[in-house]
Amino acid sequence: MRMAAMAVLCVWQHTWVLQGALDHGVQAVPIVVWMLIPATLVSVLLVALYNGKRGPSLKWFFYASYPMHLAILLIF
């Protein structure tokens, strides 16, 4: 019940932000604002499906991905 209430409140808040931007005459609402609602729903779903067990260790993936994404940002 609490998970459903959290999902409803988060989606309502993000819809309110989007509607506020549209009401104030913002012509081009950034894509980030449009992605708030789907991202919220996905995150609530992932939290709801969590079974309490630790997943596989991806420590080395994250150690490697951080410098790699910085190098990509420097290139572009």
Z-matrix of the N, CA and C atoms (Angstrom, degrees):
N
C 1 1.450
C 2 1.537 1 111.33
N 3 1.359 2 115.30 1 -42.93
C 4 1.469 3 118.45 2 179.42
C 5 1.521 4 111.70 3 -65.28
N 6 1.342 5 116.55 4 -35.01
C 7 1.459 6 120.34 5 179.61
C 8 1.529 7 110.63 6 -65.36
N 9 1.307 8 116.46 7 -42.09
C 10 1.466 9 120.19 8 178.74
C 11 1.526 10 110.51 9 -65.68
N 12 1.320 11 117.00 10 -39.71
C 13 1.462 12 120.30 11 178.19
C 14 1.522 13 110.71 12 -64.92
N 15 1.328 14 117.22 13 -39.50
C 16 1.456 15 120.43 14 178.51
C 17 1.529 16 110.49 15 -64.59
N 18 1.318 17 117.10 16 -41.63
C 19 1.463 18 120.79 17 179.27
C 20 1.515 19 110.72 18 -63.14
N 21 1.308 20 117.07 19 -45.26
C 22 1.466 21 120.95 20 -179.69
C 23 1.521 22 110.71 21 -63.24
N 24 1.319 23 117.63 22 -43.96
C 25 1.463 24 120.39 23 179.98
C 26 1.522 25 112.51 24 -65.35
N 27 1.324 26 116.98 25 -40.71
C 28 1.472 27 119.94 26 179.58
C 29 1.521 28 111.06 27 -66.36
N 30 1.317 29 117.51 28 -45.29
C 31 1.464 30 120.50 29 179.51
C 32 1.517 31 109.85 30 -65.06
N 33 1.322 32 117.67 31 -40.41
C 34 1.468 33 120.70 32 178.03
C 35 1.524 34 110.66 33 -61.44
N 36 1.332 35 117.16 34 -43.16
C 37 1.457 36 120.62 35 179.85
C 38 1.526 37 110.98 36 -62.97
N 39 1.324 38 117.69 37 -44.57
C 40 1.460 39 120.24 38 -178.49
C 41 1.530 40 111.35 39 -70.14
N 42 1.321 41 117.17 40 -34.11
C 43 1.462 42 120.32 41 175.23
C 44 1.521 43 109.95 42 -65.65
N 45 1.330 44 116.29 43 -38.18
C 46 1.462 45 121.53 44 178.80
C 47 1.530 46 110.25 45 -64.26
N 48 1.321 47 117.61 46 -41.48
C 49 1.470 48 121.73 47 177.78
C 50 1.527 49 110.08 48 -63.34
N 51 1.323 50 116.60 49 -45.52
C 52 1.462 51 120.81 50 179.80
C 53 1.525 52 111.21 51 -63.65
N 54 1.330 53 117.16 52 -44.72
C 55 1.458 54 120.33 53 179.91
C 56 1.523 55 110.72 54 -65.92
N 57 1.330 56 117.46 55 -36.48
C 58 1.461 57 120.38 56 177.29
C 59 1.517 58 111.93 57 -63.10
N 60 1.318 59 116.27 58 -39.23
C 61 1.467 60 119.86 59 177.68
C 62 1.518 61 110.36 60 -65.53
N 63 1.314 62 116.82 61 -41.98
C 64 1.466 63 120.21 62 -179.84
C 65 1.530 64 111.62 63 -68.69
N 66 1.329 65 116.76 64 -36.89
C 67 1.468 66 120.89 65 179.97
C 68 1.520 67 112.53 66 -68.17
N 69 1.319 68 117.14 67 -28.16
C 70 1.459 69 120.67 68 -178.93
C 71 1.525 70 112.36 69 -88.15
N 72 1.314 71 116.55 70 13.90
C 73 1.452 72 120.35 71 173.96
C 74 1.507 73 115.35 72 80.43
N 75 1.309 74 117.53 73 18.43
C 76 1.455 75 119.41 74 177.60
C 77 1.529 76 107.50 75 -70.67
N 78 1.315 77 116.26 76 117.92
C 79 1.456 78 120.46 77 -175.47
C 80 1.528 79 111.92 78 -76.40
N 81 1.304 80 116.53 79 -43.79
C 82 1.459 81 120.30 80 -177.84
C 83 1.520 82 108.91 81 -117.77
N 84 1.317 83 115.62 82 96.36
C 85 1.458 84 120.24 83 178.07
C 86 1.530 85 107.55 84 -74.31
N 87 1.324 86 117.56 85 128.42
C 88 1.471 87 119.95 86 -177.93
C 89 1.523 88 111.77 87 -58.44
N 90 1.324 89 115.70 88 148.45
C 91 1.460 90 121.20 89 -179.12
C 92 1.525 91 111.41 90 -60.00
N 93 1.321 92 117.04 91 -27.55
C 94 1.469 93 120.59 92 179.42
C 95 1.519 94 110.44 93 -61.68
N 96 1.325 95 116.56 94 -39.47
C 97 1.466 96 119.98 95 179.76
C 98 1.526 97 110.15 96 -66.46
N 99 1.329 98 117.43 97 -39.80
C 100 1.466 99 120.68 98 178.99
C 101 1.526 100 111.21 99 -67.20
N 102 1.329 101 117.62 100 -27.26
C 103 1.459 102 120.65 101 -177.69
C 104 1.533 103 113.36 102 -85.35
N 105 1.321 104 117.81 103 -5.39
C 106 1.460 105 120.15 104 -178.64
C 107 1.531 106 112.12 105 -61.91
N 108 1.321 107 117.42 106 -43.80
C 109 1.460 108 120.31 107 -175.45
C 110 1.529 109 111.62 108 -68.22
N 111 1.341 110 120.17 109 -51.17
C 112 1.470 111 117.94 110 177.42
C 113 1.533 112 112.93 111 -61.62
N 114 1.333 113 116.93 112 -38.03
C 115 1.464 114 119.50 113 179.20
C 116 1.525 115 110.98 114 -64.38
N 117 1.318 116 116.35 115 -38.12
C 118 1.466 117 120.21 116 177.99
C 119 1.514 118 110.77 117 -64.82
N 120 1.316 119 116.92 118 -44.42
C 121 1.462 120 120.08 119 -179.85
C 122 1.523 121 111.84 120 -64.03
N 123 1.321 122 117.46 121 -39.89
C 124 1.463 123 120.75 122 178.25
C 125 1.518 124 110.68 123 -65.69
N 126 1.332 125 117.00 124 -42.72
C 127 1.466 126 118.94 125 -178.76
C 128 1.526 127 111.56 126 -67.01
N 129 1.320 128 117.44 127 -39.02
C 130 1.466 129 119.84 128 177.65
C 131 1.528 130 109.86 129 -65.17
N 132 1.325 131 117.08 130 -39.26
C 133 1.461 132 120.55 131 177.79
C 134 1.524 133 110.97 132 -63.55
N 135 1.328 134 117.77 133 -43.46
C 136 1.461 135 120.42 134 179.06
C 137 1.525 136 111.88 135 -63.60
N 138 1.316 137 117.37 136 -39.65
C 139 1.468 138 120.13 137 177.97
C 140 1.524 139 110.01 138 -66.72
N 141 1.325 140 117.12 139 -38.60
C 142 1.469 141 120.63 140 -179.99
C 143 1.528 142 111.56 141 -66.40
N 144 1.326 143 117.44 142 -32.05
C 145 1.463 144 120.92 143 -178.02
C 146 1.528 145 113.56 144 -87.19
N 147 1.320 146 118.02 145 -3.46
C 148 1.459 147 121.06 146 -179.00
C 149 1.524 148 109.62 147 -65.54
N 150 1.334 149 116.49 148 130.10
C 151 1.471 150 120.46 149 -175.77
C 152 1.523 151 113.59 150 -101.38
N 153 1.318 152 118.82 151 5.03
C 154 1.455 153 121.34 152 177.45
C 155 1.519 154 114.64 153 87.95
N 156 1.334 155 117.69 154 -2.95
C 157 1.466 156 120.87 155 179.62
C 158 1.516 157 110.01 156 -101.17
N 159 1.317 158 115.06 157 146.59
C 160 1.453 159 120.65 158 178.67
C 161 1.526 160 110.00 159 -73.84
N 162 1.317 161 115.57 160 137.30
C 163 1.459 162 120.74 161 -179.84
C 164 1.512 163 111.58 162 -83.23
N 165 1.329 164 116.33 163 -174.11
C 166 1.468 165 119.54 164 -179.75
C 167 1.529 166 111.07 165 -66.20
N 168 1.314 167 115.12 166 149.19
C 169 1.457 168 120.06 167 -179.76
C 170 1.525 169 110.21 168 -76.73
N 171 1.313 170 116.46 169 123.01
C 172 1.467 171 122.24 170 178.25
C 173 1.524 172 110.27 171 -115.15
N 174 1.334 173 115.28 172 28.87
C 175 1.458 174 120.56 173 -174.47
C 176 1.518 175 112.55 174 -55.77
N 177 1.310 176 118.47 175 -46.19
C 178 1.461 177 120.65 176 -175.96
C 179 1.520 178 111.68 177 -72.34
N 180 1.319 179 117.62 178 -29.62
C 181 1.462 180 120.24 179 174.96
C 182 1.523 181 110.20 180 -61.76
N 183 1.327 182 116.89 181 -45.84
C 184 1.459 183 120.19 182 -179.26
C 185 1.528 184 112.18 183 -70.81
N 186 1.334 185 116.84 184 -34.59
C 187 1.463 186 119.64 185 175.01
C 188 1.524 187 111.16 186 -61.52
N 189 1.328 188 117.54 187 -37.19
C 190 1.461 189 121.52 188 -179.02
C 191 1.525 190 112.07 189 -82.23
N 192 1.322 191 117.66 190 -34.95
C 193 1.465 192 119.65 191 -173.85
C 194 1.526 193 112.75 192 -70.88
N 195 1.314 194 118.14 193 -30.84
C 196 1.462 195 119.52 194 -178.28
C 197 1.532 196 112.23 195 -64.08
N 198 1.336 197 119.81 196 -53.42
C 199 1.471 198 118.35 197 177.60
C 200 1.526 199 112.47 198 -65.43
N 201 1.338 200 117.51 199 -31.33
C 202 1.461 201 119.57 200 179.26
C 203 1.530 202 111.13 201 -66.31
N 204 1.329 203 117.99 202 -41.31
C 205 1.458 204 118.55 203 -179.44
C 206 1.528 205 110.54 204 -70.85
N 207 1.341 206 118.12 205 -31.03
C 208 1.463 207 119.63 206 175.16
C 209 1.521 208 110.69 207 -66.57
N 210 1.332 209 117.34 208 -39.54
C 211 1.466 210 120.53 209 177.91
C 212 1.526 211 110.62 210 -64.42
N 213 1.321 212 117.33 211 -39.46
C 214 1.462 213 120.52 212 178.14
C 215 1.524 214 110.27 213 -65.15
N 216 1.322 215 116.92 214 -40.33
C 217 1.474 216 119.36 215 177.94
C 218 1.532 217 111.47 216 -64.78
N 219 1.320 218 117.15 217 -35.84
C 220 1.449 219 120.11 218 178.30
C 221 1.527 220 111.74 219 -67.93
N 222 1.324 221 116.08 220 -35.91
C 223 1.464 222 120.12 221 -179.78
C 224 1.517 223 111.51 222 -68.49
N 225 1.321 224 116.32 223 -41.79
C 226 1.463 225 119.87 224 -178.00
C 227 1.501 226 109.68 225 -97.19
